C-alpha cells in the first residue's frame, strides 16, 4: 500500500480539492482574497451567493454518502462562507446607506 492511498476516513482528494476550490472562489468573491488579475480585493455578492448555494446543494445531494472527514470539510466550508457572506452583505448594505 502506498503512502498516497487515503485512509477510510480521509476525504477523497478530488472531493477535498473541489471543496477547497469552491471555498477559495467564495473568498475571492467576498473580497477576502485579492483578485489575481488586479491584486486588489473586490466584492461580488451575487457570485459569492452562487458558490454558497452550490455547496449547500452539494451537501444536500450527498447526505449519507460522505465519510465523516468529507462531511466535516463540506460543513465547515458552507458554514464559514455563509457567515462571511452575511457579514460582507451587511457591510455593503451599510456602506450604501451612508
N, CA, C and O of each residue as an XYZ file, in Angstrom:
392
protein
N       0.848     -1.177      0.000
C       0.000      0.000      0.000
C       0.886      1.230      0.000
O       1.812      1.317      0.806
N       0.624      2.191     -0.890
C       1.461      3.384     -0.987
C       1.038      4.426      0.037
O      -0.049      4.358      0.612
N       1.926      5.391      0.248
C       1.635      6.458      1.199
C       0.506      7.359      0.724
O      -0.121      8.035      1.540
N       0.230      7.385     -0.582
C      -0.795      8.272     -1.116
C      -2.191      7.664     -1.056
O      -3.162      8.344     -1.390
N      -2.321      6.418     -0.644
C      -3.628      5.790     -0.523
C      -4.375      6.397      0.661
O      -3.882      6.362      1.789
N      -5.570      6.959      0.411
C      -6.300      7.570      1.516
C      -6.802      6.519      2.495
O      -7.110      5.391      2.110
N      -6.881      6.902      3.761
C      -7.467      6.013      4.755
C      -8.980      6.053      4.581
O      -9.512      6.907      3.871
N      -9.654      5.135      5.226
C     -11.103      5.025      5.072
C     -11.827      6.308      5.460
O     -12.869      6.626      4.886
N     -11.294      7.043      6.419
C     -11.973      8.258      6.872
C     -11.368      9.534      6.287
O     -11.867     10.626      6.559
N     -10.321      9.420      5.500
C      -9.746     10.606      4.869
C     -10.653     11.037      3.717
O     -11.265     10.198      3.055
N     -10.738     12.351      3.480
C     -11.561     12.774      2.347
C     -10.926     12.332      1.029
O      -9.702     12.295      0.901
N     -11.758     12.002      0.064
C     -11.278     11.727     -1.282
C     -10.538     12.989     -1.732
O     -11.098     14.082     -1.642
N      -9.306     12.872     -2.208
C      -8.534     14.059     -2.590
C      -9.241     14.915     -3.642
O      -9.117     16.139     -3.624
N      -9.966     14.297     -4.541
C     -10.700     15.054     -5.564
C     -11.834     15.847     -4.938
O     -12.085     16.993     -5.314
N     -12.520     15.230     -3.979
C     -13.613     15.913     -3.291
C     -13.057     17.088     -2.485
O     -13.598     18.193     -2.534
N     -11.985     16.845     -1.749
C     -11.370     17.907     -0.940
C     -10.903     19.050     -1.825
O     -11.121     20.215     -1.492
N     -10.264     18.738     -2.953
C      -9.774     19.787     -3.858
C     -10.941     20.606     -4.405
O     -10.840     21.827     -4.529
N     -12.037     19.945     -4.728
C     -13.213     20.649     -5.237
C     -13.782     21.596     -4.190
O     -14.076     22.755     -4.486
N     -13.936     21.102     -2.968
C     -14.491     21.947     -1.898
C     -13.557     23.113     -1.603
O     -14.018     24.243     -1.439
N     -12.238     22.857     -1.533
C     -11.271     23.940     -1.304
C     -11.344     24.975     -2.423
O     -11.314     26.178     -2.163
N     -11.440     24.510     -3.663
C     -11.511     25.419     -4.804
C     -12.748     26.304     -4.710
O     -12.668     27.512     -4.931
N     -13.890     25.706     -4.383
C     -15.117     26.487     -4.257
C     -15.023     27.482     -3.097
O     -15.455     28.628     -3.216
N     -14.460     27.036     -1.989
C     -14.301     27.936     -0.836
C     -13.368     29.094     -1.182
O     -13.595     30.232     -0.771
N     -12.325     28.791     -1.938
C     -11.392     29.838     -2.369
C     -12.101     30.841     -3.280
O     -11.903     32.049     -3.150
N     -12.929     30.338     -4.203
C     -13.706     31.235     -5.054
C     -14.643     32.099     -4.218
O     -14.790     33.293     -4.479
N     -15.271     31.499     -3.221
C     -16.131     32.271     -2.336
C     -15.360     33.379     -1.642
O     -15.835     34.512     -1.559
N     -14.174     33.058     -1.144
C     -13.331     34.074     -0.508
C     -12.943     35.176     -1.470
O     -12.891     36.345     -1.090
N     -12.670     34.815     -2.710
C     -12.339     35.796     -3.741
C     -13.520     36.728     -3.985
O     -13.359     37.948     -4.009
N     -14.715     36.146     -4.167
C     -15.905     36.945     -4.446
C     -16.349     37.786     -3.255
O     -17.062     38.775     -3.425
N     -15.935     37.401     -2.054
C     -16.276     38.174     -0.859
C     -15.203     39.195     -0.499
O     -15.307     39.868      0.527
N     -14.179     39.313     -1.331
C     -13.140     40.307     -1.103
C     -12.137     39.906     -0.042
O     -11.375     40.745      0.437
N     -12.125     38.630      0.334
C     -11.191     38.148      1.357
C      -9.876     37.680      0.749
O      -8.878     37.543      1.456
N      -9.872     37.436     -0.551
C      -8.674     37.052     -1.297
C      -8.543     38.061     -2.433
O      -9.511     38.298     -3.155
N      -7.371     38.657     -2.607
C      -7.217     39.635     -3.692
C      -7.441     39.001     -5.065
O      -7.093     37.843     -5.297
N      -8.019     39.772     -5.954
C      -8.217     39.328     -7.321
C      -6.844     39.119     -7.961
O      -6.029     40.042     -7.958
N      -6.564     37.936     -8.508
C      -5.234     37.681     -9.067
C      -4.891     38.603    -10.239
O      -3.717     38.877    -10.485
N      -5.896     39.079    -10.956
C      -5.638     39.948    -12.110
C      -5.244     41.362    -11.690
O      -4.418     42.002    -12.339
N      -5.845     41.846    -10.594
C      -5.610     43.232    -10.185
C      -4.795     43.364     -8.903
O      -4.204     44.410     -8.637
N      -4.770     42.287     -8.109
C      -4.103     42.350     -6.815
C      -4.928     43.056     -5.751
O      -4.493     43.197     -4.607
N      -6.112     43.497     -6.131
C      -6.998     44.214     -5.215
C      -8.208     43.344     -4.867
O      -8.699     42.588     -5.705
N      -8.682     43.459     -3.625
C      -9.903     42.726     -3.291
C     -11.123     43.410     -3.911
O     -11.165     44.635     -4.019
N     -12.095     42.626     -4.309
C     -13.356     43.170     -4.807
C     -14.478     42.243     -4.350
O     -14.264     41.057     -4.096
N     -15.664     42.804     -4.253
C     -16.811     42.056     -3.747
C     -17.814     41.850     -4.874
O     -18.171     42.785     -5.591
N     -18.256     40.611     -5.012
C     -19.315     40.249     -5.948
C     -20.265     39.330     -5.175
O     -20.103     38.110     -5.161
N     -21.260     39.951     -4.531
C     -22.171     39.197     -3.671
C     -22.977     38.160     -4.444
O     -23.273     37.087     -3.920
N     -23.323     38.467     -5.653
C     -24.100     37.520     -6.460
C     -23.293     36.249     -6.735
O     -23.811     35.140     -6.605
N     -22.029     36.414     -7.114
C     -21.175     35.254     -7.369
C     -20.914     34.488     -6.074
O     -20.911     33.257     -6.075
N     -20.696     35.202     -4.973
C     -20.464     34.546     -3.685
C     -21.686     33.746     -3.266
O     -21.559     32.630     -2.760
N     -22.881     34.318     -3.476
C     -24.121     33.610     -3.139
C     -24.254     32.344     -3.980
O     -24.730     31.319     -3.492
N     -23.836     32.415     -5.232
C     -23.887     31.248     -6.111
C     -22.978     30.125     -5.601
O     -23.349     28.952     -5.646
N     -21.791     30.491     -5.120
C     -20.871     29.493     -4.569
C     -21.482     28.838     -3.331
O     -21.452     27.616     -3.193
N     -22.030     29.648     -2.440
C     -22.651     29.110     -1.220
C     -23.826     28.212     -1.583
O     -23.978     27.125     -1.026
N     -24.657     28.668     -2.517
C     -25.801     27.857     -2.945
C     -25.343     26.515     -3.512
O     -25.941     25.478     -3.229
N     -24.286     26.542     -4.309
C     -23.768     25.309     -4.920
C     -23.251     24.339     -3.864
O     -23.509     23.138     -3.944
N     -22.527     24.851     -2.882
C     -22.011     23.981     -1.827
C     -23.134     23.447     -0.944
O     -23.080     22.302     -0.497
N     -24.153     24.271     -0.691
C     -25.305     23.797      0.085
C     -26.050     22.714     -0.686
O     -26.493     21.730     -0.094
N     -26.194     22.882     -2.001
C     -26.831     21.863     -2.829
C     -26.011     20.575     -2.790
O     -26.575     19.487     -2.675
N     -24.689     20.689     -2.884
C     -23.822     19.523     -2.817
C     -24.004     18.797     -1.481
O     -24.077     17.569     -1.439
N     -24.075     19.561     -0.403
C     -24.282     18.957      0.921
C     -25.618     18.216      0.974
O     -25.694     17.108      1.505
N     -26.664     18.823      0.429
C     -27.980     18.168      0.423
C     -27.964     16.893     -0.415
O     -28.498     15.865      0.002
N     -27.363     16.960     -1.575
C     -27.380     15.828     -2.506
C     -26.464     14.680     -2.086
O     -26.639     13.547     -2.536
N     -25.499     14.970     -1.233
C     -24.562     13.919     -0.821
C     -24.841     13.399      0.583
O     -24.055     12.615      1.116
N     -25.934     13.818      1.182
C     -26.279     13.363      2.531
C     -26.278     11.840      2.584
O     -26.947     11.176      1.792
N     -25.513     11.298      3.531
C     -25.420      9.858      3.706
C     -24.392      9.188      2.813
O     -24.181      7.979      2.918
N     -23.747      9.948      1.934
C     -22.775      9.367      1.007
C     -21.347      9.845      1.247
O     -20.442      9.482      0.496
N     -21.137     10.642      2.269
C     -19.800     11.149      2.577
C     -19.270     10.464      3.827
O     -20.037     10.090      4.715
N     -17.952     10.302      3.890
C     -17.397      9.826      5.156
C     -17.330     11.016      6.108
O     -17.615     12.145      5.707
N     -16.964     10.780      7.340
C     -17.027     11.851      8.348
C     -16.088     13.008      8.019
O     -16.432     14.159      8.286
N     -14.923     12.741      7.451
C     -13.985     13.812      7.098
C     -14.534     14.682      5.971
O     -14.405     15.906      6.003
N     -15.141     14.046      4.985
C     -15.717     14.799      3.868
C     -16.889     15.646      4.340
O     -17.033     16.804      3.948
N     -17.719     15.058      5.183
C     -18.860     15.793      5.714
C     -18.409     16.995      6.538
O     -18.974     18.082      6.420
N     -17.395     16.795      7.367
C     -16.876     17.886      8.191
C     -16.292     18.995      7.314
O     -16.534     20.176      7.565
N     -15.528     18.621      6.291
C     -14.929     19.594      5.381
C     -15.998     20.421      4.686
O     -15.902     21.647      4.638
N     -17.007     19.766      4.152
C     -18.070     20.458      3.439
C     -18.887     21.336      4.376
O     -19.218     22.470      4.030
N     -19.213     20.830      5.546
C     -19.973     21.618      6.522
C     -19.201     22.864      6.947
O     -19.766     23.954      7.042
N     -17.927     22.694      7.196
C     -17.083     23.829      7.589
C     -17.023     24.876      6.482
O     -17.127     26.072      6.754
N     -16.859     24.440      5.248
C     -16.801     25.372      4.120
C     -18.112     26.140      3.985
O     -18.107     27.362      3.835
N     -19.223     25.432      4.038
C     -20.535     26.083      3.903
C     -20.771     27.055      5.058
O     -21.172     28.196      4.833
N     -20.529     26.617      6.272
C     -20.769     27.477      7.436
C     -19.902     28.733      7.407
O     -20.391     29.831      7.673
N     -18.621     28.575      7.088
C     -17.723     29.738      7.050
C     -18.098     30.703      5.934
O     -18.115     31.916      6.140
N     -18.399     30.169      4.753
C     -18.782     31.055      3.651
C     -20.112     31.735      3.912
O     -20.277     32.909      3.582
N     -21.060     31.024      4.496
C     -22.363     31.624      4.824
C     -22.178     32.781      5.815
O     -22.768     33.848      5.646
N     -21.358     32.562      6.844
C     -21.101     33.609      7.841
C     -20.430     34.824      7.189
O     -20.831     35.963      7.430
N     -19.413     34.576      6.368
C     -18.724     35.672      5.690
C     -19.650     36.404      4.730
O     -19.613     37.632      4.644
N     -20.478     35.659      4.009
C     -21.426     36.284      3.084
C     -22.378     37.209      3.836
O     -22.638     38.328      3.395
N     -22.890     36.746      4.955
C     -23.794     37.577      5.758
C     -23.089     38.835      6.255
O     -23.666     39.922      6.230
N     -21.838     38.689      6.708
C     -21.070     39.838      7.203
C     -20.801     40.850      6.090
O     -21.018     42.048      6.265
N     -20.332     40.363      4.957
C     -19.985     41.255      3.844
C     -21.246     41.916      3.290
O     -21.224     43.103      2.962
N     -22.335     41.172      3.182
C     -23.590     41.741      2.683
C     -24.072     42.855      3.611
O     -24.529     43.896      3.138
N     -23.976     42.652      4.912
C     -24.387     43.684      5.871
C     -23.490     44.910      5.755
O     -23.977     46.040      5.808
N     -22.197     44.701      5.598
C     -21.260     45.818      5.445
C     -21.544     46.580      4.163
O     -21.544     47.811      4.155
N     -21.787     45.855      3.081
C     -22.101     46.507      1.790
C     -23.395     47.307      1.900
O     -23.486     48.427      1.397
N     -24.391     46.729      2.559
C     -25.669     47.409      2.724
C     -25.500     48.686      3.536
O     -26.066     49.722      3.187
N     -24.725     48.621      4.617
C     -24.479     49.801      5.465
C     -23.721     50.873      4.699
O     -24.013     52.058      4.862
N     -22.754     50.491      3.867
C     -21.971     51.481      3.140
C     -22.803     52.146      2.052
O     -22.524     53.289      1.690
N     -23.820     51.464      1.516
C     -24.679     52.063      0.510
C     -25.688     53.018      1.133
O     -26.145     53.957      0.482
N     -26.038     52.773      2.408
C     -26.983     53.656      3.096
C     -26.313     54.948      3.553
O     -26.978     55.971      3.718
N     -25.008     54.904      3.757
C     -24.301     56.086      4.278
C     -24.116     57.155      3.243
O     -23.541     58.203      3.534
